[in-house]
Amino acid sequence: MGVPLIEHDRYLLVPIQSRLTDTELSELRAALLRWVREQHPRGVMIDVTLLDVLDAYAVRTLSDVGHWARLGGAPTVVVGIRSEVAQAMDRFGLAFEEVATAPNWAEGLRVLAESA
């Protein structure tokens, strides 16, 4: 899996740097949930700034991560959704469930701090 999992101040930071296949998304979900179960981070921040597209499977997978991570005590925020990506998601009726969103890392960390 080519997505780094970075621990910072007991938060798990996940910068997705390129579009992932469905298999890679499934592997990322498993790795994130394993990390939450074993490391007990205060929160998870997933950065999608570099992505041009978030398809239905990606949105559902990241929403699942947020749901299960929250149940494990780690709120999740997705940061960096570009306006054109957000518009496309809206057009296709795609939305994150149980996952907060923020425009950037600084705001994402603030959201996570408030969730703790």
C-alpha positions as CSV (number, residue, x, y, z in Angstrom):
1,M,0.0,0.0,0.0
2,G,1.4,3.4,-1.0
3,V,-0.3,5.6,1.5
4,P,1.8,6.7,4.5
5,L,0.3,6.5,7.9
6,I,1.9,9.2,10.0
7,E,1.5,9.5,13.8
8,H,1.7,13.1,15.1
9,D,0.8,14.0,18.7
10,R,-1.3,10.9,19.0
11,Y,-3.2,11.7,15.8
12,L,-3.1,9.5,12.8
13,L,-2.5,11.6,9.6
14,V,-3.2,9.9,6.3
15,P,-2.2,11.9,3.1
16,I,-3.6,10.2,0.1
17,Q,-1.3,11.3,-2.7
18,S,-2.9,9.6,-5.7
19,R,-6.1,7.9,-6.8
20,L,-6.4,4.5,-5.3
21,T,-7.9,1.4,-6.8
22,D,-10.7,-0.4,-5.0
23,T,-8.2,-3.0,-3.7
24,E,-5.9,-0.3,-2.4
25,L,-8.8,1.5,-0.7
26,S,-9.8,-1.8,1.0
27,E,-6.1,-2.3,2.1
28,L,-6.1,1.2,3.4
29,R,-9.3,0.7,5.4
30,A,-7.9,-2.5,6.9
31,A,-4.6,-0.8,7.8
32,L,-6.3,2.3,9.3
33,L,-8.7,0.2,11.4
34,R,-5.8,-2.1,12.6
35,W,-3.9,1.1,13.6
36,V,-6.9,2.4,15.5
37,R,-7.4,-0.9,17.3
38,E,-3.7,-1.3,18.2
39,Q,-2.5,2.3,18.7
40,H,-5.6,4.1,20.1
41,P,-5.0,7.5,18.4
42,R,-7.0,10.6,19.5
43,G,-8.2,11.0,16.0
44,V,-7.7,10.2,12.3
45,M,-7.2,12.9,9.6
46,I,-7.4,11.8,6.0
47,D,-6.1,14.3,3.4
48,V,-7.6,14.1,-0.1
49,T,-6.2,17.4,-1.4
50,L,-4.4,15.8,-4.3
51,L,-7.4,13.8,-5.5
52,D,-9.3,15.0,-8.6
53,V,-12.1,12.5,-8.0
54,L,-13.8,10.7,-5.1
55,D,-16.0,8.0,-6.5
56,A,-18.8,6.2,-4.6
57,Y,-16.6,3.4,-3.4
58,A,-14.0,5.8,-2.1
59,V,-16.6,7.9,-0.2
60,R,-18.2,4.7,1.2
61,T,-14.9,3.3,2.3
62,L,-13.7,6.5,4.0
63,S,-17.2,6.8,5.7
64,D,-16.8,3.2,6.9
65,V,-13.3,4.1,8.3
66,G,-14.9,7.0,10.1
67,H,-17.7,4.9,11.6
68,W,-15.4,2.1,12.9
69,A,-12.7,4.5,14.0
70,R,-15.2,6.5,16.0
71,L,-16.5,3.3,17.6
72,G,-12.8,2.7,18.5
73,G,-12.6,6.1,20.2
74,A,-10.9,8.0,17.3
75,P,-13.0,10.6,15.5
76,T,-12.2,11.1,11.8
77,V,-12.0,14.1,9.6
78,V,-11.4,14.3,5.8
79,V,-9.5,17.4,4.7
80,G,-8.8,19.1,1.4
81,I,-11.9,18.3,-0.7
82,R,-11.5,20.5,-3.7
83,S,-14.6,22.5,-4.6
84,E,-15.0,20.8,-8.0
85,V,-14.8,17.4,-6.3
86,A,-17.4,18.5,-3.7
87,Q,-19.7,19.7,-6.5
88,A,-19.3,16.4,-8.3
89,M,-20.0,14.5,-5.1
90,D,-23.1,16.6,-4.6
91,R,-24.3,16.0,-8.2
92,F,-24.1,12.2,-7.7
93,G,-25.6,12.3,-4.2
94,L,-22.3,11.2,-2.5
95,A,-21.7,12.4,1.1
96,F,-19.5,11.4,4.0
97,E,-21.4,9.8,6.8
98,E,-20.2,10.0,10.4
99,V,-17.0,11.8,9.1
100,A,-16.3,15.5,9.6
101,T,-14.7,17.5,6.8
102,A,-12.4,20.5,6.9
103,P,-10.6,22.6,4.3
104,N,-7.0,22.0,5.5
105,W,-4.8,20.2,8.1
106,A,-4.9,23.1,10.6
107,E,-8.7,23.2,10.6
108,G,-8.8,19.4,10.6
109,L,-6.7,19.2,13.8
110,R,-9.0,21.8,15.4
111,V,-12.0,19.7,14.5
112,L,-10.4,16.6,16.0
113,A,-9.3,18.5,19.1
114,E,-12.9,19.6,19.6
115,S,-14.2,16.1,19.1
116,A,-12.0,14.6,21.9
